[in-house]
Amino acid sequence: MNSPAPDDDRRLEALRAALPLFLRFGYRKTSMDQVARAAGVSRQALYLWFPGKEALFTAAVDQGLQEVRQAVEAALDDTSLPLQDRLLGAFDAYISPFLGAGASAASLEELFEATARLLGDRAAAFDAWFRDRLTALLHDRPGATARQLADVLMAVSAGHKYQSDDMSTYRARMARDLPVVLRQA
């Protein structure tokens, strides 16, 4: 297998620098100049890789989703851990780009609009994939199907995402509530 060219590495670093800026400031307020500075590349290099902010945003979100997907898969597939720890790791990976970037409610709302407009149904498909992965890991229980448990866990996670200022608070709340949801089913 060939190793990536240095230019590919720099492009990837630009994508990784762009996503936190979009999350923190929103689509409209994030500029190509800001991304170039954060990535340590010239504006010309950024425009060479991405013809405009829409292309950069789309590529950054796609790259972010790919990296989150890999982290979620790794957490869920780690059979050396108990189910609760695997789920907690998966939710950590799923939520960390949002809470880790210091995204505000206003920037997230504007970002969701841009995501829907520029990426179509890819973000919704990602959420559906995550729900399906959770469902496959869980088991039907008296009073709740695996799908219902996955839906409840995603709703609990979403609530904690909006009520938590940082990952440690989110993680503590999820660690507290995961066993309750899994036991109550």
C-alpha positions in Angstrom: 0.0 0.0 0.0 1.3 3.4 -0.9 1.8 6.0 1.8 0.0 9.3 1.3 1.9 12.1 -0.5 2.9 15.0 1.6 0.3 17.2 -0.2 -2.4 14.7 0.8 -1.3 14.9 4.4 -1.5 18.7 4.3 -4.9 18.6 2.7 -6.1 16.2 5.4 -4.7 18.5 8.1 -6.6 21.4 6.4 -9.9 19.4 6.6 -9.2 18.6 10.3 -8.5 22.3 11.0 -11.6 23.4 9.2 -14.2 21.3 11.0 -13.7 22.8 14.5 -13.8 26.3 13.0 -17.1 25.6 11.3 -18.4 24.0 14.5 -17.3 26.9 16.6 -18.2 29.9 14.4 -20.8 28.4 12.0 -20.6 28.2 8.2 -21.2 31.8 7.4 -18.6 33.2 9.9 -15.8 30.8 9.0 -13.5 32.1 6.3 -11.1 30.4 4.0 -8.4 32.7 5.6 -9.2 31.4 9.1 -8.9 27.8 7.9 -5.7 28.4 6.0 -4.1 30.0 9.2 -5.4 27.3 11.5 -4.0 24.6 9.1 -0.7 26.4 8.6 -1.1 26.5 4.8 -1.4 29.3 2.4 -4.7 30.5 1.1 -3.6 29.6 -2.4 -3.0 26.0 -1.3 -6.4 25.8 0.3 -8.0 27.1 -2.9 -6.0 24.6 -4.9 -7.5 21.8 -3.0 -11.0 23.3 -2.6 -12.4 25.7 -5.1 -14.5 27.5 -2.5 -15.9 27.4 1.0 -18.8 25.1 0.0 -16.3 22.4 -1.3 -14.1 22.8 1.8 -17.1 22.5 4.2 -18.5 19.4 2.4 -15.1 17.7 2.4 -14.5 18.6 6.1 -17.8 17.3 7.2 -17.3 14.1 5.1 -13.9 13.6 6.6 -15.2 14.2 10.1 -18.0 11.7 9.6 -15.6 9.1 8.3 -13.3 9.6 11.4 -16.3 9.5 13.8 -17.5 6.3 12.1 -14.1 4.7 12.5 -14.0 5.6 16.2 -17.6 4.4 16.8 -16.8 1.1 15.1 -13.7 0.7 17.2 -15.6 1.3 20.4 -18.6 -0.9 19.5 -16.4 -3.8 18.2 -14.1 -3.9 21.3 -15.5 -7.1 22.8 -13.0 -7.0 25.6 -15.2 -4.3 27.3 -18.7 -4.7 28.8 -21.6 -3.5 26.7 -22.1 -0.4 28.8 -18.5 0.7 28.3 -18.7 0.0 24.5 -21.8 2.1 24.3 -20.2 4.9 26.3 -17.2 4.9 24.0 -19.4 4.9 20.9 -21.4 7.9 22.2 -18.2 9.7 23.2 -16.9 9.3 19.6 -20.3 10.3 18.2 -20.6 13.5 20.2 -17.0 14.7 20.7 -16.7 16.7 17.5 -19.6 18.9 18.7 -18.7 19.4 22.4 -14.9 19.3 21.8 -15.1 22.3 19.4 -16.9 24.6 21.7 -19.9 24.9 19.3 -22.6 27.4 20.4 -26.3 26.7 19.9 -26.5 29.5 17.3 -23.6 28.2 15.3 -24.9 24.6 15.5 -28.3 25.7 14.2 -26.8 27.6 11.3 -24.4 24.7 10.7 -27.2 22.2 10.5 -28.9 24.3 7.9 -25.7 24.5 5.8 -25.2 20.7 6.2 -28.7 20.0 5.0 -28.3 22.3 2.1 -24.7 21.3 1.0 -24.6 17.6 2.0 -28.2 16.5 1.4 -29.1 13.4 3.3 -25.5 12.3 4.2 -25.7 13.6 7.8 -29.2 11.9 8.3 -27.8 8.7 6.7 -24.9 8.8 9.2 -27.4 9.1 12.1 -29.4 6.2 10.7 -26.2 4.2 10.4 -25.4 4.9 14.1 -28.9 4.0 15.2 -28.6 0.7 13.2 -25.3 -0.1 14.8 -26.7 0.4 18.2 -29.7 -1.7 17.4 -27.5 -4.5 16.2 -25.6 -4.5 19.5 -28.6 -4.4 21.7 -31.1 -7.1 22.3 -34.9 -7.1 22.6 -36.1 -7.1 26.2 -39.5 -7.4 27.8 -41.2 -4.1 27.1 -38.7 -2.8 24.5 -37.2 -3.8 21.3 -33.5 -3.2 20.5 -34.6 -0.4 18.1 -36.6 1.3 20.8 -33.6 1.1 23.2 -31.4 2.6 20.5 -33.9 5.4 20.0 -34.0 6.1 23.7 -30.2 6.1 24.0 -29.9 8.5 21.1 -32.6 10.8 22.6 -30.8 10.8 26.0 -27.5 11.5 24.2 -29.0 14.4 22.3 -30.4 15.9 25.5 -27.1 15.6 27.3 -25.3 17.1 24.3 -27.3 20.3 24.6 -27.1 20.4 28.4 -23.4 19.8 28.7 -20.7 22.4 28.3 -17.9 19.9 27.9 -17.1 16.3 27.2 -16.5 15.4 30.8 -20.0 16.6 31.8 -21.6 14.8 28.9 -19.7 11.6 29.6 -20.6 11.6 33.3 -24.3 12.1 32.5 -24.2 9.3 29.9 -22.4 7.0 32.3 -25.1 7.7 34.8 -28.0 7.1 32.5 -26.8 4.2 30.3 -27.3 1.6 33.0 -30.8 3.1 33.8 -31.9 2.8 30.2 -30.5 -0.7 29.8 -32.0 -1.9 33.1 -35.4 -0.3 32.6 -36.2 -2.0 29.3 
